[in-house]
Amino acid sequence: MRVGVTGITGGIGQTVNELFGRRGVDIIGFARQPGPHQYPLDVTMDEPAISQRIGEASPNGYDVWINLAGADILSGDNRKKPYFERLQELWDVDVLGTIKCSRAVIPYLHNTGMLINVAWDEALSGAPGDSASLYGTAKAAILGFSASFAKSVMPKIRVYVLSPGWVATRWARSLTEEQKSRLIQQSASKKWVEPQDVAETLWDMIHNPPPSGTVMMVN
């Protein structure tokens, strides 16, 4: 099985790379600053350029494509940037990046191939605070796009959305205990989701696929 993954150097991406690799999957990883045996890909490039990079990395195509690339607007100095500057970063990377990669990879996905996008478990229900409204806006857009895109590319390609809660990646480690406690108490799941949980859910989605267009939660 050949799986393409954007955002491979992020917290979730690294875990997916390790878990899938141990289980014998051929991972084609992409990142803005890739590591060894990975491929450079800036999801803010135009769609033709992204398509070219995707095709060059795996001329024989892909069985699964996972869009994990996302903007970091929560850790370090990024958290202090103005609201609309952070929203623009989310829009350019998470939303437009997902849309561009989804469209660009279709010619390279094998028949009955699988495309998985990532949203957030509170994108439609909402949560208090600027961070929640920023992520809610971006991830709800991904949900809307994926729902229509699934109807456009079925039955050749199956489209899914994975919607985890707050994931304990690098930005979570930058928070104080009080901040982490307050944030998670406002969440739907009331607990932090580990990158391992997300990777295992992705594995299950691939090997036990639900009906196309399904939104999977990670709690």
N, C-alpha and C positions, 0 to 999 in steps of 0.2 A: 504493500500500500504506500502511495506517495501522497504526502500531506504538505501543502503550502501554508505557512503561518507568517503573518505580518506581526510586527512588534515582538519579535522573538527574543530581544534582549531585555524586555520588561519583566516584572516580577512573575506574572502569569505565563508569559512566553517562555521564560527560562524553565519553569516547572513543566510546561507542556513538552518542551524539547527533551528534557531529561526523562520524563515518564514514558513518552511515546518512543524515544530512542531505545530505552531499556527493553521495550516490548517489540522491537524489531521493525518499527515503522521508519520509512525513508522520509525524514523531515527536510523540507526545503525552507529554510528560515530567512526572513527578510527584516531589515532594520535600517534606520537612517545611518547608524554607525554599527555595522555588523561585526560580529566576531569571526573567528576562524571557521571556514567552510560555510559561511553564511553570505547573503547577497545584499548589496546596497539597494534600498528602496525608500524614497521619500514620498509618502502618500499624498503630499500636497502638490506633486508634479501633475501635469495634465494627463488625461486618460491615455492618449496614445503612447506617451513615454512610459507610463506604468505598465501598459500591455506589453510593450517591448521587453521590459525588464523581466516580467513574469514568464514570457515565452522563452527568453534566452536562458533563464535559470533551469528550466525543465522542458526541453523540446518534446519530450514524450508525454507531456501533460500531467494532470493531477487527478487523484481520486477524490480528494477533499481539500477545501480551502477554508482557512479560519482567519477572520479579520480581528486581530487583537490590538493593532496599533491604536494608541490613544494619547492625548495630550496630558501632561502632568500640570495641573493647575492647583494642586493642593499641598505640595511639599515645599519647604524652604521659602525662598523669596517669591516663588510663583504664587503662593497663597496671598501675598500682599499686593499683587497687581490689581489694577482697576477692574471692576466687574465686567465691563464690556470688552476689555482686552482679553480677559480669560475666556469669555464666551466666544470671541472670535477664534481663539486657539482651538477650543473644543469643536467649533463648527468646521474649521479647516481640516483638522486631523481626524476627529472621531466621525463626524457626519459625512463631509465630502470625501474624506479618505476611504471610508467604508463603501460609499456609493461608487466611487471611481474604481476601486479594486474589485468590487462585486461585478461591475459591468465588464471590466477589462479581462477578468479571468475566465469568463464564460466560454470563449473559444478554446480554452486549454483544459477545461474540465471534461473528463470522460463522461459518456452517457450514463445516466443515473448517478452522476457525481453529486457531491454534497457541498453546500456553501453554508458556513456558520458565521453569523454576525453577533456582536455583543452589545447588550443594552444594560439595563439596571432594574432591579426588582421594584423600585418605587417610581419609575419613570412616569407612570400614569396615575398612581395614587397620590404622589406628592409627599414632601417632607419639609419641615421648616428650615430656613437659613439660605444664605446665598449659594453655598456649595451645592445644596440639594436642588435649587432652582436652576442652576447652571447645568448640572448633570441631567436633571429631569428634561430640560429643553432639548439637549443633544440626543439623549438616549431615546426619548419619545420619537424624535425624527427618524432614528434608525429603525425603530419598530414599524413606523408607518411605511418607510421605504421598503423594508423587507417583506411586509405583507403583500404589497402590490408586485414587488419583484418576483416573489414566489409564484404568483399567478401568471406572470409573464414568461417564465422560463420552464415551468413544469410542462410535461413530465420528464424532460431531458435532465434537468437539474433540480435537486431538492434543496430548499432553502429553510434554514432554522435560525432562531434567535436564542441565545443563552443570556439569561438575565440574573446575574448574581447580585447579592447585597453588597455592602461595603467589604472590600477585599483587603486583607492585611498585607499589603505590599509596602514599598519603601515609604510612601507618604504617611502610612499609619504609624510607622516607627518614629516619624518626626513630631507626632502629637504628644502632648502631656497625657498622663493617665486620666486627668479630669476631662480633657477634651475627648479622649477616646470613649470614656464612659458616657458622656453626654450625647455624643454622636450616635453611639450604638443603641442607646435607650430610645432615641427618636426613630430608629429604623424598624422595618417590618419584622425582621428575623430576630432582633434583640441579641445578635451575636455576630462576631467577626467571621467572615468566610476566609478560609485559608486558600492560597493558590493551589495547593494539592487537591482541595475539594473541587475547584473549577476544572482542573486538568482531568480528574477522574470522571466528572460529569461529561466533559467533552468526549472522553474515551467511550463512555456508555452511549452517548448520542450516535457516535459513528458506528458502533457495533450492534446497537439495538435501536435503529432509527425510528422515531415516532412519525406520524403523518407529516408530510411537508407543510411548512407554514407554522409549525408548532413553536411556541415560546416556552423554553425550559427555565425553571427557577433553580437557584442554588441557595439553600438555607441551612 
